[in-house]
Amino acid sequence: MAMAGSVGVKPRPHHSTPRRFLGRMSDIGTIEDASDVLPVPSSGTIIVASPLENPTAVDTSSPIFPIEVFEHIIDNCCVDEAHGWYNRFSIRDDQETLLACALTCKAWLPRSRFHILRRVAFSDTSQVFMFAHLLDAHPDMANLVQCLNVYEERAYPGRAGHTWHVFAFLMMLTRRMPVLRSLVFEGTDIHNISFDHRSIICISAFPAITSLSLSNAEFASVAHLGRLILSIPALRSLACSEVRFRKQGFDVCDLPPQANRLRLTSITLQDCPNEDVVNLLLTTSTGEHFESLDVDLFAAYYGGSRLLRHSGQGLRTLRMYADAESIKDMTQQLSPCDLSHNINLKELIIDDTASVPASVWIPNLLRTVATSAMQEVTVNFVKARWMASYSPEWKILPPYILLSEDDCAAIDGALSRSKFARLRKFRLTLDWHVDVEPYMACFPRLLRRGILSIDAGRDSSMFGQPMRYPYYSVRKNDRRGHLK
């Protein structure tokens, strides 16, 4: 029997799906499919089934628990900003969960709607058109959108490559999202995202943007990339992955005159073997604000050392990625990089994916550290994944196939110097079934200090933890065929 004042609707069994959404939750889609859910229902009361399948109706306008409890539950259904917040896959997964939360009851709707609108991802202009129509119909929702991910996912093997333009996406959303602070563009290897002067004008219409990520993007020249980032005065985080330029060379005269220098705090350069990009960053930004760098050794080879010197005392976190080709190039020099200028560096992360043991560059890099503030050093090895492809019968890899005893001793010695007295953790991650005991014995001084951590027998933390750039939770290198 329904309670007084409630709507006379027969309650559904517990955990049942509304008739309108019969089928898999993955069929719901993304934000543009939920436009009917987003506005607050006009009905003051909603009938839901009790947890014990009691036919007694529940008035959700007066929830049993404080509303803060429900909001905390919904908040924990979403990925936080430190773990793939900008990733389009996490956005889509979270939206499926949040749509289910929004359909639960009226008490859950406002918080669910807040998180649904906070991050949106589109791959088609029709989706953007529907979303723009939703914002026009409900202007108050425009102030909720903080992250926009525009991506291309229709990549088919053997299909001829083409370039698609972001102007069509941005034109419909210009001036509709005043608090947007994160902008992510993801192309594919055969479908590059193209930016022209119209796209730059549209992006400059989002005044609150602080984070920009570009993956598989194409510009006419490095100067065009410079015009783009200089059009975003509040920009603090820049990530570039496989960004290409039709015209080589960089001339500072091609940049807008009297442009203010950027105050970037986080920079990622992945598969951007172009010294012109480094020259652009040195020209357009003030190095003392750099706090986090994520670069591969190709970037280091093409001027990354100058970028490290430019960051100077401001750098706190450095992540470096190396494969066989970049290690071969870098080991021909006396030192892969010089960290002596970064006297406040606190965290160093090295991702080594070379398919052959060639890790002498790691202790050489550690010897260049001049800071006494270093707190954590992490070395992620994913070599064994590729070695096992040559010897699939290996269930446990022979000792020292990833690191030689000499390399281990060199690392142990480098990290035992007085300048590493504040080091709290040295983490070594091995990507396959490796006998840990021989490696433990190779770091006697770190072991005595109680700061040694060796992890093996599962996927590397390189795959388990998010990268420091917003658009990927897994580093990829399709061009060389290492990771996919």
Buried (B, 14 or more C-beta within 10 A) or exposed (E): EBEEEBEEEEBBEEEEEEEEBEEEBEEBBBBBBBBEBBEEEEEEBBBBBEEEEEEEBBBBBEBEEEEEEBBEEBEEBBBEBEEBBBBBBBBBBBBBBBBBBBBBBBBBBBBBBBBBBBBBBBBBBEBBBBBBEBBEEBEEBBEBBBBBBBBBEEEEEEEEEEEBBBBBBBBBBBEBBEEBBBBBBBBBEBBBBBBEEBBBBBBBBBEEBBBBBBBBBBBBBBBBBBBBBBBBBEBBBBBBBBBEBEEEEBEEEEBEEEBEEBBBBBBBBBBBBBBBBBBBBBEBBBBEBBBBBBBBBBBBBBBBBBBBBBBBBBBBBBBBBBBBBBBBBBBEEEBBBBBBBBBBBBBBBBBBBBBEBBBBBBBBBBBBBBBBBBBBBBBBBBBBBBBBEEEEEBEEBEBBBBBBEEBBBBBBBBBBEEBBEEBEBBBBBBBBBBBBEBBBEBBBEBBEBEBBEBBBEEEBBBBEBBBBBBBBBBBBBEEEEBBE
